[in-house]
Amino acid sequence: MSSFLRHISNWFRAYSSEDKVLLKAIQQITGNKPSNLQLYKLALIHSSVAKEMRDGYRESNERLEYLGDAILGAVVAEYLFKKYPYRDEGFLTEIRSRIVSRESLNLLARKIGLDNLVVYDAKRSKSSPQSFKYLYGDAMEAFVGAVFLDKGFHFCRRFIIEKLLGNHFDMDEVVETDTNYKSRLIEWAQRNNKQVRFELLSERAHGSHRQFKVQVILDGEEVSRGNGYSKKKAEQDAARKACEQFAI
C-alpha cells in the first residue's frame, strides 16, 4: 500500500462509528465532507451537557451560536438586498427577521435533521421546557458558525443561500405571511377604539439567557401573557395569543 493510501486509511480509521455517522450526516446537510469534525461536535453540544474546562469555562455551542447568528444575519441581509432592489429598509428588516427568528430556525433545524444530532439533557428539558424552547434554533446558528470556521465565508455563504434558503424557504410565502402580531393587535385595537398596552411582568436569568414575561392589557384588563428570550419576543408571543383569542 502506498504511503498516501495508508495515510487516508489511517485517517478514516481514526473516527469512531458514531463519528462516521456524524460525518455522513454533515456531508448530507452541507454537501461537503467536514474538515474539522470537532467544530461540528461542539456546535451540537447544548449548555445543559457542557463539560467544565479550565477557569470554570463550560464548553458548549454558545460561542459558535454567537458567530453563526452574525454570519447568518449578514448573508440573509445581502441576499434580500439583491433579491428586492426596490424595497425599502423596513421591508428588508422585517423579512430578514422572519427568516432568522428563533421559531423559523427551530423549524429549519428539524427540516435538515439537526434535531437528531443535538446533544442535551433530556431530563432538564422536561422539567424546564421554556429554557429549551429554542434548542434547535440555537444549534442551527451554531452549525452555521461551524461551517464558517471549517470551510470559510464563501462556502458558508453558498451553503446558506443554496442549501438553506433555496431548499427550505418559499420567499413569496415568507413575504405574504404577516407574523408581526404586535402590530396586528395594535392596528386592530385602533380600528375598534380600544386601548392596548404591553407590560413587563418579570425578567429572570436562565443560564446564559434571560427570560422575559410580558402581559397584554386591553381596556384595562389582562388578556394574555407571553414569554421570550428578549422583551420584543415576549411581546410578540403575548400579542400572538391575544390575536388568536380575538381571531384577529
C-alpha positions in Angstrom: 0.0 0.0 0.0 1.4 3.4 -0.9 2.1 6.0 1.8 -0.7 8.2 0.5 -3.3 5.4 0.7 -2.0 4.3 4.1 -2.4 7.9 5.3 -6.1 8.0 4.0 -6.8 4.6 5.6 -5.4 5.6 8.9 -7.2 8.9 8.8 -10.6 7.2 8.3 -10.0 4.5 10.9 -9.3 7.3 13.5 -13.0 8.0 13.6 -15.4 6.1 15.8 -18.6 4.6 14.4 -20.5 7.5 16.0 -18.1 9.9 14.3 -18.6 8.3 10.9 -22.4 8.6 11.3 -22.0 12.3 12.1 -19.6 12.8 9.2 -22.1 11.4 6.8 -24.9 13.5 8.3 -22.9 16.7 8.0 -21.9 15.9 4.4 -25.6 15.3 3.5 -26.6 18.7 5.1 -23.7 20.8 3.7 -22.9 18.9 0.5 -19.2 18.6 1.6 -17.2 16.4 3.9 -16.2 18.3 7.1 -12.5 19.0 7.5 -12.7 19.7 11.3 -15.3 17.4 12.8 -14.7 18.8 16.3 -16.2 22.1 15.3 -19.5 20.4 14.4 -19.5 18.3 17.5 -19.1 21.5 19.5 -22.0 23.1 17.6 -24.3 20.3 18.7 -23.5 20.4 22.4 -26.2 22.2 24.4 -25.1 24.1 27.5 -27.1 21.6 29.7 -24.5 18.9 29.0 -21.4 21.2 28.7 -18.2 20.0 30.3 -16.3 22.3 32.6 -12.9 23.3 31.3 -10.2 25.5 32.7 -11.0 28.5 34.8 -14.6 27.4 35.2 -15.4 27.8 31.4 -18.1 25.3 30.3 -17.7 24.2 26.6 -20.9 24.3 24.7 -22.2 25.6 21.4 -23.0 29.1 22.7 -19.9 30.8 21.3 -20.5 29.2 17.9 -24.1 30.3 18.2 -23.0 33.9 18.6 -20.8 33.7 15.5 -23.4 31.9 13.4 -26.0 34.4 14.3 -23.8 37.2 12.9 -22.9 35.3 9.7 -26.5 34.1 9.0 -27.9 37.6 9.5 -25.3 39.2 7.2 -25.8 36.6 4.4 -29.6 36.8 4.6 -29.4 40.6 4.6 -27.2 40.6 1.4 -29.5 38.0 -0.2 -32.6 40.1 0.4 -30.9 43.3 -0.6 -30.1 41.9 -4.0 -33.4 40.0 -4.5 -35.6 43.0 -3.7 -33.7 46.0 -5.2 -36.7 48.4 -5.0 -37.9 47.6 -1.5 -37.2 49.9 1.5 -35.1 49.2 4.6 -38.2 48.5 6.7 -39.4 45.7 4.4 -35.9 44.1 4.2 -35.6 44.2 8.0 -39.0 42.6 8.5 -38.4 39.8 6.1 -34.9 39.1 7.5 -36.4 38.9 11.0 -39.0 36.4 9.8 -36.3 34.2 8.3 -33.8 34.2 11.2 -36.4 34.2 14.0 -35.9 31.5 16.7 -39.2 29.9 15.6 -38.1 29.8 12.0 -34.6 28.4 12.8 -36.2 25.8 15.1 -38.2 24.5 12.2 -35.3 24.8 9.8 -33.1 22.7 12.1 -35.7 20.0 12.1 -36.0 20.1 8.4 -32.3 19.4 7.8 -32.1 16.9 10.6 -30.2 18.7 13.3 -32.8 17.7 15.9 -31.4 14.2 15.7 -27.9 15.3 16.3 -28.1 17.8 19.1 -26.8 16.6 22.5 -28.7 17.9 25.5 -30.0 16.9 29.0 -33.5 15.4 28.2 -34.5 15.3 31.9 -33.8 19.0 32.4 -35.7 19.8 29.1 -38.8 18.1 30.6 -38.5 19.9 33.9 -37.8 23.3 32.4 -39.2 23.2 28.8 -39.2 27.0 28.4 -35.4 27.1 28.8 -35.1 24.6 25.9 -37.7 26.1 23.7 -35.2 27.3 21.1 -32.8 24.4 21.5 -32.7 23.5 17.8 -32.7 27.1 16.5 -29.7 27.9 18.7 -28.0 24.8 17.3 -28.8 25.9 13.8 -26.9 29.2 14.3 -24.0 27.3 16.0 -23.9 24.9 13.0 -23.6 27.9 10.6 -20.7 29.1 12.8 -19.0 25.8 12.5 -19.4 25.7 8.7 -17.9 29.2 8.5 -14.9 28.3 10.6 -14.4 25.0 8.8 -14.9 26.0 5.2 -14.6 29.8 5.1 -17.0 32.5 4.3 -17.6 31.8 0.6 -18.6 28.2 1.1 -20.7 29.2 4.1 -22.5 31.9 2.1 -23.3 29.4 -0.6 -24.5 26.9 1.9 -26.9 29.4 3.5 -28.2 30.6 0.1 -28.4 27.3 -1.8 -29.0 24.7 0.9 -31.0 26.6 3.5 -32.8 29.5 1.8 -33.1 27.8 -1.6 -34.3 24.5 -0.4 -36.4 25.4 2.6 -37.9 28.9 2.2 -40.7 30.0 -0.2 -39.8 33.7 -0.3 -43.2 34.6 -1.7 -44.9 32.9 1.2 -42.5 34.5 3.7 -43.3 37.9 2.3 -47.0 37.4 2.3 -47.2 35.9 5.8 -47.6 38.6 8.5 -46.1 37.4 11.7 -45.8 40.8 13.4 -48.6 40.1 15.9 -47.9 43.2 18.0 -48.5 45.5 15.0 -51.6 43.5 14.0 -53.0 43.7 17.5 -52.3 47.5 17.8 -53.9 48.2 14.4 -57.0 46.1 15.4 -57.3 48.0 18.7 -57.1 51.4 17.0 -59.8 50.4 14.5 -62.1 49.3 17.3 -61.3 52.2 19.6 -59.7 50.1 22.3 -56.7 50.8 24.5 -53.9 48.3 24.3 -50.6 48.2 26.1 -47.8 45.8 26.9 -46.4 45.4 30.5 -43.2 43.6 31.5 -44.0 41.2 34.4 -40.6 39.7 35.0 -37.1 39.3 33.8 -35.1 36.3 35.0 -31.7 34.7 34.2 -31.7 31.2 32.7 -28.1 30.1 32.2 -26.6 32.4 29.6 -30.0 33.7 28.5 -32.6 36.0 30.1 -36.3 35.1 30.2 -38.9 37.8 29.9 -42.6 37.6 30.7 -45.0 40.2 29.3 -48.7 40.7 29.5 -51.2 42.4 27.1 -53.6 44.8 28.8 -56.7 45.6 26.7 -59.0 48.3 28.0 -57.6 47.9 31.5 -57.8 44.1 31.6 -55.2 41.4 31.1 -56.0 39.3 28.1 -52.8 37.3 27.5 -49.2 36.6 28.6 -46.1 35.8 26.6 -42.5 34.6 27.2 -39.3 35.1 25.3 -35.5 35.5 25.5 -36.0 39.2 24.7 -38.7 41.7 25.7 -39.6 42.0 22.0 -40.0 38.2 21.6 -42.1 38.1 24.8 -44.4 40.9 23.4 -44.8 39.1 20.1 -45.7 35.9 22.0 -48.3 37.7 24.1 -49.7 39.5 21.1 -49.9 36.2 19.2 -52.1 34.7 21.9 -54.3 37.8 22.0 -54.7 37.7 18.2 -55.7 34.0 18.4 -58.1 34.8 21.3 -59.9 37.6 19.3 -59.5 35.9 15.9 -57.5 38.9 14.6 
